[in-house]
Amino acid sequence: MSHHSTILSQLLQSIDRHDFNRIEKQGFLPGRSYRKLTRWGQFVAMTFSHLTQRTSLRDLEGQ
């Protein structure tokens, strides 16, 4: 069985996580805690919603 990467995973591989973390530390207040979703997780969710043309968070949550 061969492995196939999804388009989303291929797109996310092009983003350097070290740069993302550096930008995150520069732009947000230190010490703020997350509730449930990290900023990376939110970025992935919003990227997915954009690629699948979701119109609302409720529409995204239904998937």
mmCIF file of the N, C-alpha and C atoms, coordinates in Angstrom:
data_MODEL
# 
_entry.id   MODEL 
# 
loop_
_atom_site.group_PDB 
_atom_site.id 
_atom_site.type_symbol 
_atom_site.label_atom_id 
_atom_site.label_alt_id 
_atom_site.label_comp_id 
_atom_site.label_asym_id 
_atom_site.label_entity_id 
_atom_site.label_seq_id 
_atom_site.pdbx_PDB_ins_code 
_atom_site.Cartn_x 
_atom_site.Cartn_y 
_atom_site.Cartn_z 
_atom_site.occupancy 
_atom_site.B_iso_or_equiv 
_atom_site.pdbx_formal_charge 
_atom_site.auth_seq_id 
_atom_site.auth_comp_id 
_atom_site.auth_asym_id 
_atom_site.auth_atom_id 
_atom_site.pdbx_PDB_model_num 
ATOM 1   N N  . MET A 1 1  ? 0.847   -1.174 0.000  1.00 0.00 ? 1  MET A N  1 
ATOM 2   C CA . MET A 1 1  ? 0.000   0.000  0.000  1.00 0.00 ? 1  MET A CA 1 
ATOM 3   C C  . MET A 1 1  ? 0.894   1.240  0.000  1.00 0.00 ? 1  MET A C  1 
ATOM 4   N N  . SER A 1 2  ? 0.681   2.096  -0.953 1.00 0.00 ? 2  SER A N  1 
ATOM 5   C CA . SER A 1 2  ? 1.525   3.284  -1.061 1.00 0.00 ? 2  SER A CA 1 
ATOM 6   C C  . SER A 1 2  ? 0.916   4.432  -0.255 1.00 0.00 ? 2  SER A C  1 
ATOM 7   N N  . HIS A 1 3  ? 1.770   5.363  0.103  1.00 0.00 ? 3  HIS A N  1 
ATOM 8   C CA . HIS A 1 3  ? 1.361   6.513  0.896  1.00 0.00 ? 3  HIS A CA 1 
ATOM 9   C C  . HIS A 1 3  ? 1.138   7.689  -0.038 1.00 0.00 ? 3  HIS A C  1 
ATOM 10  N N  . HIS A 1 4  ? 0.021   8.397  0.145  1.00 0.00 ? 4  HIS A N  1 
ATOM 11  C CA . HIS A 1 4  ? -0.282  9.593  -0.646 1.00 0.00 ? 4  HIS A CA 1 
ATOM 12  C C  . HIS A 1 4  ? -0.544  10.748 0.302  1.00 0.00 ? 4  HIS A C  1 
ATOM 13  N N  . SER A 1 5  ? 0.178   11.826 0.108  1.00 0.00 ? 5  SER A N  1 
ATOM 14  C CA . SER A 1 5  ? -0.026  13.015 0.921  1.00 0.00 ? 5  SER A CA 1 
ATOM 15  C C  . SER A 1 5  ? -1.202  13.813 0.373  1.00 0.00 ? 5  SER A C  1 
ATOM 16  N N  . THR A 1 6  ? -1.959  14.404 1.276  1.00 0.00 ? 6  THR A N  1 
ATOM 17  C CA . THR A 1 6  ? -3.063  15.243 0.837  1.00 0.00 ? 6  THR A CA 1 
ATOM 18  C C  . THR A 1 6  ? -2.523  16.593 0.371  1.00 0.00 ? 6  THR A C  1 
ATOM 19  N N  . ILE A 1 7  ? -3.354  17.308 -0.337 1.00 0.00 ? 7  ILE A N  1 
ATOM 20  C CA . ILE A 1 7  ? -2.951  18.633 -0.803 1.00 0.00 ? 7  ILE A CA 1 
ATOM 21  C C  . ILE A 1 7  ? -2.698  19.548 0.387  1.00 0.00 ? 7  ILE A C  1 
ATOM 22  N N  . LEU A 1 8  ? -3.522  19.417 1.427  1.00 0.00 ? 8  LEU A N  1 
ATOM 23  C CA . LEU A 1 8  ? -3.339  20.235 2.618  1.00 0.00 ? 8  LEU A CA 1 
ATOM 24  C C  . LEU A 1 8  ? -1.991  19.957 3.272  1.00 0.00 ? 8  LEU A C  1 
ATOM 25  N N  . SER A 1 9  ? -1.623  18.700 3.407  1.00 0.00 ? 9  SER A N  1 
ATOM 26  C CA . SER A 1 9  ? -0.332  18.391 4.033  1.00 0.00 ? 9  SER A CA 1 
ATOM 27  C C  . SER A 1 9  ? 0.832   18.859 3.163  1.00 0.00 ? 9  SER A C  1 
ATOM 28  N N  . GLN A 1 10 ? 0.686   18.767 1.856  1.00 0.00 ? 10 GLN A N  1 
ATOM 29  C CA . GLN A 1 10 ? 1.742   19.262 0.959  1.00 0.00 ? 10 GLN A CA 1 
ATOM 30  C C  . GLN A 1 10 ? 1.879   20.779 1.086  1.00 0.00 ? 10 GLN A C  1 
ATOM 31  N N  . LEU A 1 11 ? 0.751   21.474 1.208  1.00 0.00 ? 11 LEU A N  1 
ATOM 32  C CA . LEU A 1 11 ? 0.779   22.921 1.371  1.00 0.00 ? 11 LEU A CA 1 
ATOM 33  C C  . LEU A 1 11 ? 1.422   23.310 2.704  1.00 0.00 ? 11 LEU A C  1 
ATOM 34  N N  . LEU A 1 12 ? 1.080   22.579 3.768  1.00 0.00 ? 12 LEU A N  1 
ATOM 35  C CA . LEU A 1 12 ? 1.628   22.899 5.087  1.00 0.00 ? 12 LEU A CA 1 
ATOM 36  C C  . LEU A 1 12 ? 3.107   22.569 5.195  1.00 0.00 ? 12 LEU A C  1 
ATOM 37  N N  . GLN A 1 13 ? 3.591   21.624 4.397  1.00 0.00 ? 13 GLN A N  1 
ATOM 38  C CA . GLN A 1 13 ? 5.017   21.307 4.399  1.00 0.00 ? 13 GLN A CA 1 
ATOM 39  C C  . GLN A 1 13 ? 5.854   22.464 3.876  1.00 0.00 ? 13 GLN A C  1 
ATOM 40  N N  . SER A 1 14 ? 5.240   23.328 3.060  1.00 0.00 ? 14 SER A N  1 
ATOM 41  C CA . SER A 1 14 ? 5.989   24.455 2.499  1.00 0.00 ? 14 SER A CA 1 
ATOM 42  C C  . SER A 1 14 ? 6.150   25.592 3.507  1.00 0.00 ? 14 SER A C  1 
ATOM 43  N N  . ILE A 1 15 ? 5.457   25.517 4.641  1.00 0.00 ? 15 ILE A N  1 
ATOM 44  C CA . ILE A 1 15 ? 5.547   26.556 5.668  1.00 0.00 ? 15 ILE A CA 1 
ATOM 45  C C  . ILE A 1 15 ? 6.519   26.095 6.745  1.00 0.00 ? 15 ILE A C  1 
ATOM 46  N N  . ASP A 1 16 ? 7.522   26.902 6.992  1.00 0.00 ? 16 ASP A N  1 
ATOM 47  C CA . ASP A 1 16 ? 8.538   26.568 7.985  1.00 0.00 ? 16 ASP A CA 1 
ATOM 48  C C  . ASP A 1 16 ? 7.982   26.809 9.381  1.00 0.00 ? 16 ASP A C  1 
ATOM 49  N N  . ARG A 1 17 ? 7.903   25.750 10.179 1.00 0.00 ? 17 ARG A N  1 
ATOM 50  C CA . ARG A 1 17 ? 7.329   25.863 11.527 1.00 0.00 ? 17 ARG A CA 1 
ATOM 51  C C  . ARG A 1 17 ? 8.193   26.745 12.428 1.00 0.00 ? 17 ARG A C  1 
ATOM 52  N N  . HIS A 1 18 ? 9.504   26.783 12.202 1.00 0.00 ? 18 HIS A N  1 
ATOM 53  C CA . HIS A 1 18 ? 10.371  27.643 13.008 1.00 0.00 ? 18 HIS A CA 1 
ATOM 54  C C  . HIS A 1 18 ? 10.044  29.116 12.751 1.00 0.00 ? 18 HIS A C  1 
ATOM 55  N N  . ASP A 1 19 ? 9.819   29.472 11.486 1.00 0.00 ? 19 ASP A N  1 
ATOM 56  C CA . ASP A 1 19 ? 9.427   30.844 11.165 1.00 0.00 ? 19 ASP A CA 1 
ATOM 57  C C  . ASP A 1 19 ? 8.056   31.163 11.754 1.00 0.00 ? 19 ASP A C  1 
ATOM 58  N N  . PHE A 1 20 ? 7.142   30.218 11.665 1.00 0.00 ? 20 PHE A N  1 
ATOM 59  C CA . PHE A 1 20 ? 5.806   30.418 12.224 1.00 0.00 ? 20 PHE A CA 1 
ATOM 60  C C  . PHE A 1 20 ? 5.893   30.676 13.726 1.00 0.00 ? 20 PHE A C  1 
ATOM 61  N N  . ASN A 1 21 ? 6.682   29.877 14.440 1.00 0.00 ? 21 ASN A N  1 
ATOM 62  C CA . ASN A 1 21 ? 6.841   30.049 15.892 1.00 0.00 ? 21 ASN A CA 1 
ATOM 63  C C  . ASN A 1 21 ? 7.517   31.368 16.233 1.00 0.00 ? 21 ASN A C  1 
ATOM 64  N N  . ARG A 1 22 ? 8.480   31.780 15.414 1.00 0.00 ? 22 ARG A N  1 
ATOM 65  C CA . ARG A 1 22 ? 9.178   33.049 15.651 1.00 0.00 ? 22 ARG A CA 1 
ATOM 66  C C  . ARG A 1 22 ? 8.206   34.214 15.486 1.00 0.00 ? 22 ARG A C  1 
ATOM 67  N N  . ILE A 1 23 ? 7.411   34.182 14.432 1.00 0.00 ? 23 ILE A N  1 
ATOM 68  C CA . ILE A 1 23 ? 6.425   35.240 14.195 1.00 0.00 ? 23 ILE A CA 1 
ATOM 69  C C  . ILE A 1 23 ? 5.378   35.242 15.302 1.00 0.00 ? 23 ILE A C  1 
ATOM 70  N N  . GLU A 1 24 ? 4.989   34.066 15.739 1.00 0.00 ? 24 GLU A N  1 
ATOM 71  C CA . GLU A 1 24 ? 4.015   33.949 16.824 1.00 0.00 ? 24 GLU A CA 1 
ATOM 72  C C  . GLU A 1 24 ? 4.540   34.606 18.098 1.00 0.00 ? 24 GLU A C  1 
ATOM 73  N N  . LYS A 1 25 ? 5.807   34.375 18.419 1.00 0.00 ? 25 LYS A N  1 
ATOM 74  C CA . LYS A 1 25 ? 6.384   34.944 19.634 1.00 0.00 ? 25 LYS A CA 1 
ATOM 75  C C  . LYS A 1 25 ? 6.542   36.456 19.530 1.00 0.00 ? 25 LYS A C  1 
ATOM 76  N N  . GLN A 1 26 ? 6.774   36.970 18.325 1.00 0.00 ? 26 GLN A N  1 
ATOM 77  C CA . GLN A 1 26 ? 6.927   38.410 18.140 1.00 0.00 ? 26 GLN A CA 1 
ATOM 78  C C  . GLN A 1 26 ? 5.584   39.137 18.199 1.00 0.00 ? 26 GLN A C  1 
ATOM 79  N N  . GLY A 1 27 ? 4.536   38.491 17.710 1.00 0.00 ? 27 GLY A N  1 
ATOM 80  C CA . GLY A 1 27 ? 3.274   39.196 17.545 1.00 0.00 ? 27 GLY A CA 1 
ATOM 81  C C  . GLY A 1 27 ? 2.258   39.019 18.645 1.00 0.00 ? 27 GLY A C  1 
ATOM 82  N N  . PHE A 1 28 ? 2.488   38.115 19.575 1.00 0.00 ? 28 PHE A N  1 
ATOM 83  C CA . PHE A 1 28 ? 1.503   37.854 20.611 1.00 0.00 ? 28 PHE A CA 1 
ATOM 84  C C  . PHE A 1 28 ? 2.116   38.033 21.991 1.00 0.00 ? 28 PHE A C  1 
ATOM 85  N N  . LEU A 1 29 ? 1.278   38.337 22.943 1.00 0.00 ? 29 LEU A N  1 
ATOM 86  C CA . LEU A 1 29 ? 1.750   38.538 24.309 1.00 0.00 ? 29 LEU A CA 1 
ATOM 87  C C  . LEU A 1 29 ? 2.277   37.237 24.894 1.00 0.00 ? 29 LEU A C  1 
ATOM 88  N N  . PRO A 1 30 ? 3.437   37.254 25.507 1.00 0.00 ? 30 PRO A N  1 
ATOM 89  C CA . PRO A 1 30 ? 3.950   36.030 26.125 1.00 0.00 ? 30 PRO A CA 1 
ATOM 90  C C  . PRO A 1 30 ? 3.143   35.673 27.367 1.00 0.00 ? 30 PRO A C  1 
ATOM 91  N N  . GLY A 1 31 ? 3.070   34.399 27.637 1.00 0.00 ? 31 GLY A N  1 
ATOM 92  C CA . GLY A 1 31 ? 2.391   33.951 28.830 1.00 0.00 ? 31 GLY A CA 1 
ATOM 93  C C  . GLY A 1 31 ? 0.900   33.743 28.668 1.00 0.00 ? 31 GLY A C  1 
ATOM 94  N N  . ARG A 1 32 ? 0.362   34.100 27.522 1.00 0.00 ? 32 ARG A N  1 
ATOM 95  C CA . ARG A 1 32 ? -1.062  33.868 27.297 1.00 0.00 ? 32 ARG A CA 1 
ATOM 96  C C  . ARG A 1 32 ? -1.250  32.384 27.027 1.00 0.00 ? 32 ARG A C  1 
ATOM 97  N N  . SER A 1 33 ? -2.189  31.779 27.704 1.00 0.00 ? 33 SER A N  1 
ATOM 98  C CA . SER A 1 33 ? -2.393  30.342 27.533 1.00 0.00 ? 33 SER A CA 1 
ATOM 99  C C  . SER A 1 33 ? -3.459  30.075 26.472 1.00 0.00 ? 33 SER A C  1 
ATOM 100 N N  . TYR A 1 34 ? -3.428  28.878 25.934 1.00 0.00 ? 34 TYR A N  1 
ATOM 101 C CA . TYR A 1 34 ? -4.401  28.442 24.952 1.00 0.00 ? 34 TYR A CA 1 
ATOM 102 C C  . TYR A 1 34 ? -5.587  27.836 25.676 1.00 0.00 ? 34 TYR A C  1 
ATOM 103 N N  . ARG A 1 35 ? -6.739  27.917 25.090 1.00 0.00 ? 35 ARG A N  1 
ATOM 104 C CA . ARG A 1 35 ? -7.891  27.222 25.663 1.00 0.00 ? 35 ARG A CA 1 
ATOM 105 C C  . ARG A 1 35 ? -7.896  25.783 25.175 1.00 0.00 ? 35 ARG A C  1 
ATOM 106 N N  . LYS A 1 36 ? -8.119  25.577 23.906 1.00 0.00 ? 36 LYS A N  1 
ATOM 107 C CA . LYS A 1 36 ? -8.169  24.229 23.350 1.00 0.00 ? 36 LYS A CA 1 
ATOM 108 C C  . LYS A 1 36 ? -7.265  24.081 22.128 1.00 0.00 ? 36 LYS A C  1 
ATOM 109 N N  . LEU A 1 37 ? -7.158  25.130 21.354 1.00 0.00 ? 37 LEU A N  1 
ATOM 110 C CA . LEU A 1 37 ? -6.501  25.052 20.051 1.00 0.00 ? 37 LEU A CA 1 
ATOM 111 C C  . LEU A 1 37 ? -5.267  25.945 20.041 1.00 0.00 ? 37 LEU A C  1 
ATOM 112 N N  . THR A 1 38 ? -4.150  25.388 19.601 1.00 0.00 ? 38 THR A N  1 
ATOM 113 C CA . THR A 1 38 ? -2.931  26.193 19.483 1.00 0.00 ? 38 THR A CA 1 
ATOM 114 C C  . THR A 1 38 ? -3.058  27.122 18.275 1.00 0.00 ? 38 THR A C  1 
ATOM 115 N N  . ARG A 1 39 ? -2.154  28.061 18.180 1.00 0.00 ? 39 ARG A N  1 
ATOM 116 C CA . ARG A 1 39 ? -2.195  28.970 17.027 1.00 0.00 ? 39 ARG A CA 1 
ATOM 117 C C  . ARG A 1 39 ? -1.897  28.216 15.734 1.00 0.00 ? 39 ARG A C  1 
ATOM 118 N N  . TRP A 1 40 ? -1.035  27.208 15.789 1.00 0.00 ? 40 TRP A N  1 
ATOM 119 C CA . TRP A 1 40 ? -0.767  26.383 14.615 1.00 0.00 ? 40 TRP A CA 1 
ATOM 120 C C  . TRP A 1 40 ? -2.027  25.611 14.231 1.00 0.00 ? 40 TRP A C  1 
ATOM 121 N N  . GLY A 1 41 ? -2.698  25.052 15.207 1.00 0.00 ? 41 GLY A N  1 
ATOM 122 C CA . GLY A 1 41 ? -3.938  24.316 14.944 1.00 0.00 ? 41 GLY A CA 1 
ATOM 123 C C  . GLY A 1 41 ? -5.007  25.206 14.340 1.00 0.00 ? 41 GLY A C  1 
ATOM 124 N N  . GLN A 1 42 ? -5.103  26.438 14.825 1.00 0.00 ? 42 GLN A N  1 
ATOM 125 C CA . GLN A 1 42 ? -6.060  27.380 14.268 1.00 0.00 ? 42 GLN A CA 1 
ATOM 126 C C  . GLN A 1 42 ? -5.672  27.734 12.838 1.00 0.00 ? 42 GLN A C  1 
ATOM 127 N N  . PHE A 1 43 ? -4.383  27.905 12.577 1.00 0.00 ? 43 PHE A N  1 
ATOM 128 C CA . PHE A 1 43 ? -3.926  28.203 11.225 1.00 0.00 ? 43 PHE A CA 1 
ATOM 129 C C  . PHE A 1 43 ? -4.278  27.068 10.270 1.00 0.00 ? 43 PHE A C  1 
ATOM 130 N N  . VAL A 1 44 ? -4.074  25.829 10.704 1.00 0.00 ? 44 VAL A N  1 
ATOM 131 C CA . VAL A 1 44 ? -4.396  24.670 9.866  1.00 0.00 ? 44 VAL A CA 1 
ATOM 132 C C  . VAL A 1 44 ? -5.894  24.606 9.624  1.00 0.00 ? 44 VAL A C  1 
ATOM 133 N N  . ALA A 1 45 ? -6.701  24.844 10.641 1.00 0.00 ? 45 ALA A N  1 
ATOM 134 C CA . ALA A 1 45 ? -8.155  24.816 10.486 1.00 0.00 ? 45 ALA A CA 1 
ATOM 135 C C  . ALA A 1 45 ? -8.630  25.898 9.523  1.00 0.00 ? 45 ALA A C  1 
ATOM 136 N N  . MET A 1 46 ? -8.070  27.097 9.641  1.00 0.00 ? 46 MET A N  1 
ATOM 137 C CA . MET A 1 46 ? -8.476  28.180 8.744  1.00 0.00 ? 46 MET A CA 1 
ATOM 138 C C  . MET A 1 46 ? -8.001  27.930 7.316  1.00 0.00 ? 46 MET A C  1 
ATOM 139 N N  . THR A 1 47 ? -6.835  27.324 7.163  1.00 0.00 ? 47 THR A N  1 
ATOM 140 C CA . THR A 1 47 ? -6.357  26.968 5.826  1.00 0.00 ? 47 THR A CA 1 
ATOM 141 C C  . THR A 1 47 ? -7.266  25.922 5.203  1.00 0.00 ? 47 THR A C  1 
ATOM 142 N N  . PHE A 1 48 ? -7.642  24.914 5.984  1.00 0.00 ? 48 PHE A N  1 
ATOM 143 C CA . PHE A 1 48 ? -8.560  23.889 5.499  1.00 0.00 ? 48 PHE A CA 1 
ATOM 144 C C  . PHE A 1 48 ? -9.896  24.496 5.097  1.00 0.00 ? 48 PHE A C  1 
ATOM 145 N N  . SER A 1 49 ? -10.409 25.401 5.934  1.00 0.00 ? 49 SER A N  1 
ATOM 146 C CA . SER A 1 49 ? -11.700 26.004 5.619  1.00 0.00 ? 49 SER A CA 1 
ATOM 147 C C  . SER A 1 49 ? -11.631 26.843 4.347  1.00 0.00 ? 49 SER A C  1 
ATOM 148 N N  . HIS A 1 50 ? -10.521 27.504 4.135  1.00 0.00 ? 50 HIS A N  1 
ATOM 149 C CA . HIS A 1 50 ? -10.357 28.295 2.918  1.00 0.00 ? 50 HIS A CA 1 
ATOM 150 C C  . HIS A 1 50 ? -10.280 27.395 1.688  1.00 0.00 ? 50 HIS A C  1 
ATOM 151 N N  . LEU A 1 51 ? -9.513  26.314 1.781  1.00 0.00 ? 51 LEU A N  1 
ATOM 152 C CA . LEU A 1 51 ? -9.364  25.413 0.644  1.00 0.00 ? 51 LEU A CA 1 
ATOM 153 C C  . LEU A 1 51 ? -10.666 24.701 0.284  1.00 0.00 ? 51 LEU A C  1 
ATOM 154 N N  . THR A 1 52 ? -11.495 24.425 1.281  1.00 0.00 ? 52 THR A N  1 
ATOM 155 C CA . THR A 1 52 ? -12.755 23.716 1.036  1.00 0.00 ? 52 THR A CA 1 
ATOM 156 C C  . THR A 1 52 ? -13.937 24.664 0.899  1.00 0.00 ? 52 THR A C  1 
ATOM 157 N N  . GLN A 1 53 ? -13.658 25.954 0.846  1.00 0.00 ? 53 GLN A N  1 
ATOM 158 C CA . GLN A 1 53 ? -14.644 27.005 0.622  1.00 0.00 ? 53 GLN A CA 1 
ATOM 159 C C  . GLN A 1 53 ? -15.791 26.965 1.623  1.00 0.00 ? 53 GLN A C  1 
ATOM 160 N N  . ARG A 1 54 ? -15.439 26.810 2.898  1.00 0.00 ? 54 ARG A N  1 
ATOM 161 C CA . ARG A 1 54 ? -16.448 26.863 3.964  1.00 0.00 ? 54 ARG A CA 1 
ATOM 162 C C  . ARG A 1 54 ? -16.850 28.311 4.170  1.00 0.00 ? 54 ARG A C  1 
ATOM 163 N N  . THR A 1 55 ? -18.108 28.513 4.533  1.00 0.00 ? 55 THR A N  1 
ATOM 164 C CA . THR A 1 55 ? -18.612 29.878 4.659  1.00 0.00 ? 55 THR A CA 1 
ATOM 165 C C  . THR A 1 55 ? -18.714 30.349 6.098  1.00 0.00 ? 55 THR A C  1 
ATOM 166 N N  . SER A 1 56 ? -18.575 29.442 7.066  1.00 0.00 ? 56 SER A N  1 
ATOM 167 C CA . SER A 1 56 ? -18.675 29.839 8.460  1.00 0.00 ? 56 SER A CA 1 
ATOM 168 C C  . SER A 1 56 ? -17.953 28.848 9.342  1.00 0.00 ? 56 SER A C  1 
ATOM 169 N N  . LEU A 1 57 ? -17.725 29.227 10.595 1.00 0.00 ? 57 LEU A N  1 
ATOM 170 C CA . LEU A 1 57 ? -17.098 28.296 11.542 1.00 0.00 ? 57 LEU A CA 1 
ATOM 171 C C  . LEU A 1 57 ? -18.021 27.123 11.842 1.00 0.00 ? 57 LEU A C  1 
ATOM 172 N N  . ARG A 1 58 ? -19.319 27.373 11.846 1.00 0.00 ? 58 ARG A N  1 
ATOM 173 C CA . ARG A 1 58 ? -20.267 26.294 12.082 1.00 0.00 ? 58 ARG A CA 1 
ATOM 174 C C  . ARG A 1 58 ? -20.210 25.283 10.937 1.00 0.00 ? 58 ARG A C  1 
ATOM 175 N N  . ASP A 1 59 ? -20.062 25.766 9.726  1.00 0.00 ? 59 ASP A N  1 
ATOM 176 C CA . ASP A 1 59 ? -19.922 24.890 8.574  1.00 0.00 ? 59 ASP A CA 1 
ATOM 177 C C  . ASP A 1 59 ? -18.645 24.064 8.677  1.00 0.00 ? 59 ASP A C  1 
ATOM 178 N N  . LEU A 1 60 ? -17.567 24.686 9.135  1.00 0.00 ? 60 LEU A N  1 
ATOM 179 C CA . LEU A 1 60 ? -16.299 23.994 9.321  1.00 0.00 ? 60 LEU A CA 1 
ATOM 180 C C  . LEU A 1 60 ? -16.404 22.944 10.436 1.00 0.00 ? 60 LEU A C  1 
ATOM 181 N N  . GLU A 1 61 ? -17.080 23.298 11.515 1.00 0.00 ? 61 GLU A N  1 
ATOM 182 C CA . GLU A 1 61 ? -17.222 22.411 12.647 1.00 0.00 ? 61 GLU A CA 1 
ATOM 183 C C  . GLU A 1 61 ? -18.053 21.167 12.280 1.00 0.00 ? 61 GLU A C  1 
ATOM 184 N N  . GLY A 1 62 ? -18.956 21.318 11.340 1.00 0.00 ? 62 GLY A N  1 
ATOM 185 C CA . GLY A 1 62 ? -19.801 20.197 10.920 1.00 0.00 ? 62 GLY A CA 1 
ATOM 186 C C  . GLY A 1 62 ? -19.055 19.114 10.198 1.00 0.00 ? 62 GLY A C  1 
ATOM 187 N N  . GLN A 1 63 ? -17.857 19.397 9.732  1.00 0.00 ? 63 GLN A N  1 
ATOM 188 C CA . GLN A 1 63 ? -17.067 18.405 9.000  1.00 0.00 ? 63 GLN A CA 1 
ATOM 189 C C  . GLN A 1 63 ? -16.415 17.531 9.970  1.00 0.00 ? 63 GLN A C  1 
# 
